[in-house]
Every structure is written in C-alpha cells, then in structure tokens.
C-alpha cells in the first residue's frame, strides 16, 4: 500500500526450545533485513510493525506461548 521499493528482503528466524518434554519454542527472534539504495526506513518500519502487531496470525499464535522479539536491519547499497 505504501509502494516501498527494495532490492532484496530477507527474514531470519531463530528460536529456542524448552528442555523438558513436550518441547516447545519459548523464545523466538525474527530479524527483517532490507537491502536497497534508497530505503525509506520510516515507511518500512511502519509496514513491519503493522504486520507484526496487527496482520500476522502466525506471530500472534507464537506470542501465546513464547517471548517474541523482532529487529529491523537496513542495508544501503
């Protein structure tokens, strides 16, 4: 909707399992990486936050049983 142009985009997810059975993820870290020459950091940040907080059902599901953290990384060419 915001018409943001990026050269490349990548999501890296790291998670920790509990020690006891049944094992489940209790910590999840999601890193968003954006690559481009003219990144609109404010618009990208707003889009990611809307996705994380409002529109992503998977993120909401994980928040029910795990501590979820997110981080946005900008890589200018």
C-alpha positions as CSV (number, residue, x, y, z in Angstrom):
1,X,0.0,0.0,0.0
2,X,2.9,2.4,0.7
3,X,4.7,1.5,-2.5
4,X,8.1,0.8,-0.9
5,X,10.9,-0.3,-3.3
6,X,13.6,-2.5,-2.0
7,X,16.3,-4.5,-3.9
8,X,16.1,-7.5,-1.7
9,X,14.3,-8.7,1.5
10,X,15.1,-11.5,3.9
11,X,13.6,-12.8,7.2
12,X,15.8,-14.8,9.5
13,X,14.1,-16.6,12.4
14,X,15.9,-18.1,15.4
15,X,14.1,-20.0,18.2
16,X,14.9,-21.8,21.4
17,X,13.2,-25.0,22.5
18,X,12.5,-25.8,26.1
19,X,14.5,-28.6,27.7
20,X,11.6,-30.6,29.1
21,X,9.1,-32.7,27.1
22,X,6.9,-31.9,25.4
23,X,9.4,-29.5,23.9
24,X,8.1,-26.2,22.5
25,X,9.5,-22.9,21.4
26,X,9.7,-20.4,24.3
27,X,11.8,-17.7,22.6
28,X,11.6,-16.6,19.0
29,X,13.6,-13.8,17.4
30,X,12.6,-12.5,13.9
31,X,15.1,-10.4,12.0
32,X,13.9,-8.4,9.0
33,X,16.7,-7.5,6.5
34,X,16.0,-4.9,3.8
35,X,18.5,-4.2,1.0
36,X,18.5,-1.2,-1.3
37,X,19.9,2.1,-2.4
38,X,17.1,4.5,-1.2
39,X,15.4,2.7,1.7
40,X,12.5,4.6,3.3
41,X,13.3,3.5,6.8
42,X,10.2,5.1,8.4
43,X,7.8,3.5,5.9
44,X,9.5,0.1,6.1
45,X,9.4,0.3,9.9
46,X,5.7,1.2,9.9
47,X,4.9,-1.7,7.5
48,X,6.8,-4.3,9.6
49,X,5.2,-3.1,12.8
50,X,1.7,-3.3,11.3
51,X,2.5,-6.8,10.1
52,X,3.9,-7.9,13.4
53,X,1.2,-6.3,15.6
54,X,-1.9,-6.5,13.6
55,X,-1.9,-8.7,10.5
56,X,0.3,-11.7,11.1
57,X,-1.6,-14.6,12.5
58,X,1.5,-16.7,12.9
59,X,3.2,-14.0,15.0
60,X,0.1,-13.8,17.2
61,X,0.0,-17.6,17.7
62,X,3.6,-17.7,18.8
63,X,3.0,-14.8,21.2
64,X,0.6,-17.1,23.1
65,X,3.4,-19.3,24.3
66,X,6.7,-17.7,23.5
67,X,8.6,-14.4,24.0
68,X,8.8,-13.0,20.5
69,X,11.3,-10.2,19.6
70,X,11.8,-8.5,16.3
71,X,14.5,-6.4,14.8
72,X,14.7,-4.5,11.5
73,X,18.0,-4.2,9.7
74,X,18.7,-1.8,6.8
75,X,21.5,-2.4,4.3
76,X,22.1,0.5,2.0
77,X,23.9,-0.2,-1.3
